[in-house]
Amino acid sequence: MAHLAHYREAHPLPFVITHWVNLICMVLLAFTGFYIHYPFFAGFMGIARGLHIFCGIVILLNLIFRVVAAFFVKSAPTGGTRETDFDWKSFAPQKDNRHQLGAWIKYYLFMKKTHPLGAKYGVPQKLAYLAIPLLLLITGFTGFCLWAPTSVVGPFAAFNSLVGGVMVTRIVHYFMLWVFILFTALHAYLALIEGLSAAKLMFLRREHGGLVYSPREHNIVGEDDLHEGAEALK
């Protein structure tokens, strides 16, 4: 097997739930956002606006929970191991892959056929994931600048005045919608490019055998078929 094993420890259940919440909210926010921008059928505007605001608040609360939980919930810092550490360390520079940025960029640009093995997230992934909270906050802030009950409140009203009016704020908010659509598409592509193992683990909690990695030795130390061979002989 050429890839690291996929174990549940890589994605603890609390983070699987936050991932599902993000996915559902992003789909609903994109759909209702497009409808609010361009109503392509009648009689849905009130529901669309209410659902859009509701999902926006939920995804912001989900973000806060995910960031706080990263300091209390443990996860496997690399693929191919059941050893765990506090999850925030998976997003910090790690000895396993802090030197791999160039190799990962070459892989993403199709200049290399294989990617480096090491930490759970590649360096570009870490940079993207660290940017997501900031992008969500910008999107949420501009959303509150546009929502009538909050658009007249201090910082939101001040921002509208600063950028030259609500129309400019609406353009920024709509632009952020496309940023998240592109990010989601790229995220799905990178997660599925090497097979469905990662998706099965995230959505179905189904583990997949592969190479075993030691975070202490920073090297491949074996292979785990999850007893598939033994099961096949029965």
N, C-alpha and C positions, 0 to 999 in steps of 0.2 A: 504494500500500500504506500502511495506516495504522499499522503496527507496525514496531518495529525488527527488523532482520535477526537471525537466530539463527545464530551461528557456533560451531564447536567450541571456540574459544578461551575462550568463556564458561564452559565446564565441562570442564576438562582430564580426561584419562582416569583419573588417580588418584582424582579426586573423584567421577567417575561410579561407580567401583568401590566407594568408601565409601558412596555413596548406595544402591547395590544391596545392600550388606551390611546397612545400616540397615533397608531395606525388608523384606528377608527375615527378619531377626532380629525386627523389630517384629511382623510377622505371626505368627511362631512363638511369640513371647512372649505375644501377646494370646491366641492359641488355647490354649496350654498354661496360661496364667494363669487363664483362665476354667474350664478343666477342673479344675485344682487347687482352685479355689474351689468349683466345682460339678461333680463327676464325672458327666457325662451319658451315659457308657457305661462298662462294666466292663473291667478288665484292662489299663489304659493308664497308671495312676498313676505307676508307677516310671519309665517312659519319659518321661512328661510332666514329671516333676520334674527328671530328668537333662537333658532338652532345654531346659527353662526356665533352669536354671543355666548350661548351656553357652552359650546364646544371650545371656544376661545378661552373661557375661564377655566374649564376642566383641564385643558392642556397646559395652562400656566401652573395650576395647582399640582398637576402631575409632574411638571418640571421641577418644582420646588421639592416635592417628595423624593424624586429620583436623585437629585443632587445631595440632599441630606442623607438619604439611605446609603449612598456610596461610602459614607464615613462610618457606617454601622454594620452593613451587610457584607459578608465575605463572598468572594467569587474566585474562581481559578484565574490566575494572572496570565496563563498561556493556554493554548490548545494542547491536547494530549496529556493533561495532568488533572488529578483530582485534588491536588494540594491547593489550599485557598489562602487568600489574604484579603485585607480590606479592599473593597472594589475601587476606591479612588486611585489606588496605586496602578491600576490597569491603564489609567489615562495619563499618568505621570511618566517622565522619561525612565525607561527601564534598561538594564544592562542587556537584556535579551534582544532589543531592537532599536536602541537609540542611535545606532550607527547605520541604520538600514534605509534612510530616507531616499538616497540616490537609487538604490536597487528597487525600491517600491515604485518610484516614479517611472523607471524604465519598464517595469512590469505593467503598470497602468497604461503606458503609451505603446504597448505591444512591442517593445524593444527587447524584452526578455520573455521566454516561455514559462519560466517558473518564478515564483516569489520566494523571498527568504522565509525560513522557519524561525519562530521565536515567540514573541509575546502575542497575546490573543488578538490585539489590534495592531495593524500596520501603522507606521508613522503618519501617513496621510489620513488614515482613518481617525487617529487620535486628534489631529488638527481639526478635522471636520466635526467630530463629535464635541470638541471643546468650543467650536464656533456656534453650534446649535443653540445653546442657552442664550447667547447674546442675540442671535437672529430671532429667536422666539420672543425675547423681551422687546425687541424693536417692533416686531409685528404686533404683539399685544398692546404696546404703548400707542402705536398709530391707530390700532383698532379702537381703543378707548377715546382717542382724539376724534374719531368719527361717530362714535355712538352718542346719540343726542343727550342722554342723561349725564354723561361724563364729559362731553365736549366743551362744556362751559366751566368745568372745574379747573382751578389754578394752572397746574403744569400742562394739562392737555390743551387748554385754551391758549396758553402762552406759546406752545409749540406750533399750533395752527397759525398764530400771528407771525411767529418767527420765520416760517417757511413760505409765507405769502398767501395763506388761506387753506381752506378745507380741501380744495381740489388738488393741491400739491400733496397734501397728506394722503389723500385717496390714491394718488399715483404711486407714492412710496409703499403704501399698504398693498396695493395690487401687484407691484413689483416683487414684494416679499412672497406673495403667493406663488409666483413662478419660481422663485429661488427654492422654495420647499418642494415644489413639484419636481424640479430637476434633481434636487438632492435625493428625494425618495426614489426616483427612477435609477439614479446612479447607485444608490445603496442596494437596491434590489438586484441590479446587474452584478455588482461585485460579490454579493452574498450567494448568487446562484451560478456564477461563471464556472465554478468547479464542481457542480453537482448540487443535489438537494439535501445533503447531509446537514448543513448548517440550518436550513429552513425547517427540516424535520425536527431538529432539536429545539428550535425556538417555538415552533407552533404545535408540535405533537409531543414534545419531551422525549423523543426517540433518540437514543444514543447510537453512535456509529463508531466502529473500530478503526484503528489506524496506528500511526506511530505514537509512541509514548515519549513525552518530553519531561526532563527534570529541571525545574526552575532553579534548583540549587547547583546542579552541575552545568546548567545552560547548554544542554546537549541532548540529542536523541539517545534514549537508554533502552529501547526495546520496541515491541509491537504488541498490540492488543486486538484480538479479533472478537472480543466480547463473547467468547465461547461459541461463536457461530460454527466453527469447524466441528466441535463436539456435538452441537445440536444436529448438524447435518448427518452425523453418523448414526443417530438414534433411529 
